[in-house]
């Protein structure tokens, strides 16, 4: 994330408790869902699920690198 304003927000939000961060995400969902079609929303939810799964996989296998992971990343799915 190279956008300084967003990075500042993320840094500040990460100082909140887990419960507060979850509440914040839940508060954002209705506006996100409203701006997306049903198909786009499902892709968004899948992308969030994938991001979490990749993070957990990386934590479980430190130092192994991206090439060794089983769960595909955004780059793999998008063909980048």
N, C-alpha and C positions, 0 to 999 in steps of 0.2 A: 504494500500500500504506500504509494508515493505522494499522496495528497496530504500536505501538512495539516490542514484543518481537520480532516478526518482522523489522521493519526493522533492529533491532540485529543479529540473526542474519545477515541478508543482507549487511549491511555488513562483519561479521567474516569471513564466508565469501568475500566478494569480495577479501579480502586474501590468500587462499590462491593458490597457483600454478594455472594452467589445468589441469594434470594432476590436482591435488588436487581442484579443483572438479568435474571430470568424474567422478572416482572417487566423490566424495560423491553426485552425482546418480545414478550407477549403483547405489550402495548404497541409495538411497531407493526405487528402482524396484520391487524385489520386494514390499515392504510396500504400496506404492500399488497395484500390480497385484492383490495378494491381496484388497484391500478393494473392488475394482471388478469389475463384470461384464465380460465380454469386450467388449461394445459400449461400455460406459463407458470402458474402458481405451483402446480405439481412438479415442474422442472426445478423451480426455486427450492421447494422443500427437499427434493432429492439431492440437490447440490449442497444444502446445509447438512443433510444426513451424511453425505459422502465426505464432506469436510471434517466432520466429527470422527468418522470412522478412520480416515487417513491419519488424523492427529493421534488417536488411540493406538493405531498400528505403529506409528513412528515412535511413540513413547515406549511401547512394548519391545521395540527392537532398535535401541539407540545405536548410532554409528554404522548402521547397515546401508544407509543411503536409499534414495528414491528408487533406484533401479531394482532393488531387492524386494520392494513392497508388493504385496498381492492385490491390494485394493487400488484400482485405477485413480489417478489424480485428475484435476481439472484439465491439465495439459493433454493428458492421454485421451480424455473424452472429447475435448475440443479439437484434437489433432494438431496441437501446437508443438 
